């Protein structure tokens, strides 16, 4: 984990790309409308950072599909879309296990303690999904994190919206609309690249948080 995150920081110094807002993003049958004001980070910056994608039904290969961020320097909200190569059945069993799985993910891979609210199965606009919320002490006022786990045949997709706690209510409807807009299956979300200098500060802010987590985790392991 530390080496991977530090590699992302090095890449951020030389390669930050924003994609223009186009409303619905589409590729390979997938559809997603990111919240207004969010832009996609270049895939090269996020490649390999699978620690951002939690699992809820056991170990399986996983990957990032896309990472979106607000264009703001101070505590930007982010939206991560990942894919897990394993089927997911939305039943009482996975719902009851999801909270402990999410907490274990944050503890084991990010060295963070979180409080996870009771997950619920939600009937979205196009497909049902499992949703959960967590709160983590990170940054100035903490972060509120919303999760959506969407079955897609042999895979399932994970949407993770990380929000400054003080703006959780402000962004509530926008995140819900983004979750509702997502329709699997999806192998990627693509759009033509366009340089945007405003993304540079936001991306460095995200990578800075990841680097801090990596250093903290490395220090903990050395003490152990």
Secondary structure by P-SEA (a helix, b strand, c coil): caaaaaaaaaaaacbbbbbccccccccccbbbbcccccccccccccccccccccccccccbbbbcbbbbccccccccbbbbbbbcbbbbbcaaaaaaaaaaaaaaaaccccbbbbbcbbbbbbcccbbbbbbbbbbbccccbbbbbbbbbbcccbbbbbbbbccccccccaaaaaaaaaaaccccccccccbbbbbccaaaaaaaaaaaaaaaaaaaaaaaaac
